[in-house]
Structures are given as structure tokens and as C-alpha cells.
């Protein structure tokens, strides 16, 4: 006998997928942060358009002397904490989804700017950075979907 999926299980599945993406994002940005901190060379696909060193050491890899990788790690940790606490903290029960949407929107737009810089300005790609940007795009889509689903459920 099969059980028909309910809204709760669909929402739970989206949340689980989002948490998996956050863990992947934390892994990638931790590695990129380690590279910036230790001044190590990245494990990278060499050749063609790929050149991690150009991307990771460009003037665009920092904002006000803060490595972008650190900011990415902070963003994933923040989103992870919000996801894990959203059912436990009253404020987050009320405003958590819109807060996550705002953070994810800003992070996604900034990530798309970073893709532009890699392609058009630096003319070099970093697979680690592109992995983050792909994860951020999918995560932004899931967070947006969750927000719109919750808004529809309120009506």
C-alpha cells in the first residue's frame, strides 16, 4: 500500500534537499577559504578556459580585504542555521522564509556577477567557484519555491 504525498512531506523533501545543498556549499566555500587563508594552490582542471589561480587571486576575489570565500561560507552557515532553527524560534516561524529569500536573492545576484567576471573580464573559470554558483542557483530556486508555497498556503 502506498501513501499519497502530502504537503508536509513535499515541504520536508524540499527542506532536506536545501540542507544537502547547504552542506555542499559549506564544503566548497570552506575549501576556497582554506586556499585564501593558506595561500595554497587549488586543485583545478587545467587547460582551455579553466584557470583557478587567475580567478582566486584576482582583484575581484576580495571585498574590502575580505575574501569572498569567507563571505560565501558565512552565507551558507547563516542559511543552514535559519533552516535548522525555523521551526524552533518564534521570529523565524513568522519571518524565516522571507529572511532566507532575501539572503539567497542577494547571494544569487552576487554569484551571477561573479560568473560574469569570470567569463567576460577574467576570461578564466574556476570549477570550485562554478560549483558554488550552481549550488547557489538551485538553492535560490528552492528557497523561492518554499516562500511562494507558504504565501499560497496563507491565502
C-alpha positions as CSV (number, residue, x, y, z in Angstrom):
1,X,0.0,0.0,0.0
2,X,1.4,3.4,-1.0
3,X,0.8,6.6,0.8
4,X,0.0,9.7,-1.2
5,X,2.5,12.5,-0.7
6,X,1.2,15.3,1.5
7,X,2.1,19.0,1.6
8,X,4.2,18.3,4.7
9,X,6.3,15.6,3.0
10,X,6.8,17.7,-0.1
11,X,7.9,20.6,2.1
12,X,10.1,18.3,4.1
13,X,11.7,17.0,1.0
14,X,12.5,20.5,-0.3
15,X,14.0,21.4,3.0
16,X,16.2,18.2,3.0
17,X,17.4,18.9,-0.5
18,X,18.1,22.5,0.5
19,X,20.1,21.3,3.6
20,X,22.1,18.9,1.4
21,X,22.9,21.8,-1.0
22,X,23.9,24.0,2.0
23,X,26.3,21.2,3.2
24,X,27.8,21.1,-0.3
25,X,28.1,24.9,-0.3
26,X,29.8,24.8,3.1
27,X,32.3,22.2,1.8
28,X,33.2,24.2,-1.3
29,X,33.4,27.6,0.4
30,X,35.5,26.0,3.3
31,X,37.9,24.7,0.7
32,X,38.1,28.1,-1.0
33,X,38.5,29.8,2.3
34,X,41.3,27.4,3.2
35,X,43.0,28.3,-0.1
36,X,42.8,32.0,0.6
37,X,44.0,31.6,4.2
38,X,46.9,29.3,3.5
39,X,47.9,30.8,0.1
40,X,47.8,27.3,-1.3
41,X,47.3,26.4,-5.0
42,X,43.8,25.0,-5.8
43,X,43.2,21.5,-7.1
44,X,41.9,22.6,-10.5
45,X,41.2,21.4,-14.0
46,X,44.0,22.8,-16.1
47,X,43.6,23.9,-19.7
48,X,41.2,25.6,-22.0
49,X,39.2,28.2,-20.1
50,X,39.9,26.8,-16.7
51,X,42.5,28.6,-14.5
52,X,41.7,28.6,-10.8
53,X,44.7,30.7,-9.9
54,X,43.6,33.6,-12.1
55,X,40.2,33.6,-10.6
56,X,41.1,33.0,-6.9
57,X,43.9,35.6,-6.9
58,X,42.2,38.3,-9.0
59,X,41.3,41.7,-7.5
60,X,37.7,40.5,-7.6
61,X,38.3,37.7,-5.1
62,X,38.1,40.2,-2.1
63,X,35.9,43.0,-1.0
64,X,37.4,45.5,1.4
65,X,40.3,43.0,2.0
66,X,37.7,40.3,3.0
67,X,38.0,37.2,0.8
68,X,34.7,36.4,-1.0
69,X,35.1,32.8,0.0
70,X,34.8,33.8,3.7
71,X,31.6,35.7,2.9
72,X,30.2,32.7,1.0
73,X,31.0,30.4,3.9
74,X,29.3,32.8,6.3
75,X,26.2,32.9,4.0
76,X,25.9,29.1,3.8
77,X,26.3,28.8,7.6
78,X,23.7,31.5,8.1
79,X,21.2,29.8,5.8
80,X,21.9,26.5,7.4
81,X,21.2,27.9,10.9
82,X,18.0,29.6,9.7
83,X,16.8,26.3,8.1
84,X,17.6,24.3,11.3
85,X,16.0,26.9,13.6
86,X,13.0,28.0,11.6
87,X,10.5,25.7,13.5
88,X,12.1,26.4,16.9
89,X,12.3,30.2,17.1
90,X,9.1,32.2,17.0
91,X,10.6,35.1,14.9
92,X,11.8,32.6,12.3
93,X,8.5,30.8,12.2
94,X,7.0,34.1,11.2
95,X,9.7,35.6,9.1
96,X,12.3,32.9,8.4
97,X,11.3,32.1,4.8
98,X,11.3,35.8,3.7
99,X,14.6,36.3,5.5
100,X,16.1,33.3,3.8
101,X,14.7,34.6,0.5
102,X,16.4,37.9,1.0
103,X,19.8,36.4,1.8
104,X,19.5,33.9,-1.1
105,X,18.4,36.6,-3.5
106,X,21.4,38.8,-2.7
107,X,23.8,35.8,-2.8
108,X,22.4,34.6,-6.1
109,X,22.7,38.0,-7.8
110,X,26.2,38.4,-6.5
111,X,27.1,34.9,-7.7
112,X,25.8,35.7,-11.1
113,X,28.0,38.9,-11.1
114,X,30.9,36.6,-10.2
115,X,30.1,34.4,-13.2
116,X,30.1,37.5,-15.4
117,X,33.5,38.5,-14.0
118,X,35.0,35.0,-14.7
119,X,33.6,34.8,-18.3
120,X,33.8,38.4,-19.5
121,X,36.5,40.1,-17.5
122,X,39.0,37.5,-16.3
123,X,38.3,35.1,-19.2
124,X,39.1,32.2,-16.8
125,X,36.9,29.8,-15.0
126,X,37.2,28.1,-11.6
127,X,35.3,24.8,-11.3
128,X,35.1,25.3,-7.5
129,X,33.6,28.8,-7.9
130,X,31.2,27.5,-10.6
131,X,30.2,24.7,-8.3
132,X,29.3,27.3,-5.6
133,X,27.4,29.3,-8.2
134,X,25.4,26.3,-9.4
135,X,24.6,25.3,-5.9
136,X,23.5,28.8,-5.1
137,X,21.2,28.9,-8.2
138,X,19.5,25.7,-7.2
139,X,19.2,26.7,-3.6
140,X,17.8,30.1,-4.5
141,X,15.2,28.3,-6.6
142,X,14.2,26.0,-3.7
143,X,14.0,28.9,-1.2
144,X,11.9,30.9,-3.7
145,X,9.6,28.0,-4.2
146,X,9.2,27.5,-0.4
147,X,8.4,31.1,0.1
148,X,5.7,31.2,-2.7
149,X,4.2,27.9,-1.4
150,X,4.0,29.3,2.1
151,X,2.4,32.5,0.8
152,X,-0.2,30.5,-1.2
153,X,-1.0,28.4,1.9
154,X,-1.8,31.6,3.8
155,X,-4.5,32.6,1.4
